[in-house]
Amino acid sequence: MKTIKYILPVLILLTACRPDGKNPDIDGGLKLYDSIFVSADLQWHKQYYPNLDCEVFSIDLLSEGLAFDSAFHINGTGCNLYISDIFLPCNSTTLQDGLYHMDTTAQPYTFLPYMYFEGEVTGTYLLDIKNSNLNRIIGFTAGEMKVHHSNGDINLDITLYVDTANNSQASTYHATYHGPAIYR
């Protein structure tokens, strides 16, 4: 009888932690929400690195339940996958088809891993947002992104790892972006 007293509250707590009632919290929260993002913002940071011969882009991907307001602040409950500093050949005005790898070389077709730079979080990370407030940050240390253009859309297939040293499970994300890169 004691076992039942303890199991029922644990089951209730586990169910309450599921934002959509379907997806369990697995491997530190990497599977909290569906892996398909419904909103995207592609930004072009031309000559962001004046000493490098490259173009730099970033992507903000929002899950269902999140939206940008007029000042590009994120509101709602869901996940925001942010990939900053995506490096492309000089004169690129949007993401190019191809396979991109996460590393710190700033070479074309690479993007940065999660890191702190001058006291700020940057690189590739997932923000878990609840009621427009940051719940936690999950940083990625390895991964790749496949970009494919189709019918005016940019399709992204992203595979990311939290800790490659401990052979963490890969998390796969998918998104489609329509429209030009926004210069910021």
C-alpha positions, 0 to 999 in steps of 0.5 A: 500500500505504501508503494501506491501512495508514492507512485500516484503522486510521482505519476501526477507530477510527471504528467504535469511536467509535460507541456502538451500532455504527450512528450515526456521530459527525456535526457535533460529536456531535449524532447520537451516539445515537438521537434518541428518549429512553426515560426522562424526568423533568418537574420543576416549580419553582413560584415559582423566579423570585419576581419573575416572574409565571410557572411554571417547569419543567425536563425531563431526557430520557435515551437508552437506556443511561442511568437515574436512581438513587434520588438522581436521579443519572444512571448508564450510557452514553448522552445526557441532554438537559436543558432548564431554565427552561421558562416557562409561564403562572402556575398551570400545573401541567404543560407546556401544548400549544403551540410553545415558542421558545428565548430569554431573555425568560422569557415564557410558552412560552419556554425558555432557551438554553445558558449559564453562570450564576453558574459553573454550566451551565444552559439547554438542553444535551446531556450525552454520558455514558460509563460514568456519567462526563461525556464532553462537553457540547453547548450549544444556542443556538436551537430550538423545542419542540412539546408535545402531550398524547395519552392521558395522555402528553406528547409532545415534538418538539424541534429544536435548533441549536448555532450559528445564526450559522454555520447549523449543522444542526438536531438533532431529538429526540423523547420521551414523558413519562407522569405528573405534573410532580415538584415540586422 
